[in-house]
Amino acid sequence: MTPYLRLTTGRRRLILQTPLSAYRHPDSGQRIIVVATHHYAEPAYYHQLLHDIDRYQHDGYVVHYENAQYQTPGDNPTQAEQAVLDDLNALRDLETVRMAPLGWVRQPSLLHHPTWQRKDLTDLDVIRHAGTDAMTHYLTTRRALFDWPDQQVWRLSRVYAFFAISTRMIAALAAKNAVPRPHRDPRMRAVTQVLTDTRTALALDAATTTTDDTVMIWGAAHLPGIHTGLTAAGHHLDGDPQWRTAGYLPSIAASALRYLLRQPPAIHPRYHHATPAAPLGGKPTT
């Protein structure tokens, strides 16, 4: 199985990368390209993915993508559900502000197209599946990492140290094709179950109940479940993955030191890149 993300060295710094993986069904001939994404990255990363996806659309692929930040006309949240929705949107805005000094932007701001088909739960669906209490606990826990008075800019150094450490840990698990252990807190387990497992099952059902050649755009954490589901449906990996660069990771040591000295992060280097490559799955380059 393809690791769902990896770290590699470039210019003496660690670079975060995610894969494009091709699958083919031997009987139907259906091709599926799984575009595993990192939800925050440099703009050049999303421009590269848009270019990749556009080539597949040009060759007749349909595109399925995740997007829970969506409302349907029939939505009628309760007061408690609306409070969680407001907190969720506020957390997204806060995360975007904290990642901006890295030169990283949030995925939906760049990686979208009106012809793509959304195959996902909505935020309200997620809240109702997991429960308002579990979602409130999840959001409170996450917000604690990013929320502080504006004048305490040195706290951003702690965020980047934590981000670099956690990404290394996730990459180590991915290299072994291992999955994180279930969270001890049942509320966190309930949220993770919906965010990852339930939504992955929905994506798989949409892709495997059609014979159309399909591009699936999903967060990298969904790739293990997608691989398992596609394999169970008879699809096989078709060639080696292609890797796309999300950006440089912050330095753990420098970030931790600046946090201890109550200094903001150093200016982060941008990894401007272009990675011309032939598309996966046997299609010709256009």
Disulfide bonds with the S-S distance in Angstrom:
none
